[in-house]
Amino acid sequence: MALNIRDLAISSPDIAAGGKIDPRFSAVGGNSIPPLVISGVPSDAVELAIVLNDPDAPLPHGFTHWTVFNLPAKDGLIDADALAQATAGKNGMGEAAYSGPQPPPGHGVHHYYFWVYALDTVVAGAPNREEFLAAYGTNIVEQNRFVATFES
């Protein structure tokens, strides 16, 4: 199956691509999950997965703030209602929860990658980012991301 990187898109009505993340979506603010909009879902996708990763964190693979699986393979808003039906995977703290941006004090600006993956199979369990990519990397039909920043 050829990987298509032209149609699938992820964005947020509350976070501009390349812009600053509002503190309400950070661990130092309200720790609220930002609303996300998915479009261009390929017709052969079975489900969607979202990963929020900070590659600037001073760890070998960065820090994963959120993984969520079993989202419907359709265009639309990913909000609290959609997430109630999804499966939260493990974040960098080993918890199946959203943990908003919180770079170490004085570490400067960090970049946060909001990835969306369209898969041709259902994700089993609640893997972390590395487990998910290792187990399901060949099942990714299409992927895309937007990047925003935050500084403590």
Buried (B, 14 or more C-beta within 10 A) or exposed (E): EEEBEEEBBBBBEBBEEEEEBBBEBBBEBEBBBBBBBBBBBBEEBBBBBBBBBBBBBEEEEBBBBBBBBBBBBEEEEBEEEBBEEBBBBBBBEEEBBBBBBBBEEEEEEBBBBBBBBBBBBEBEEBBBBEBBBEBBEEBBBBBBBBBBBBBB
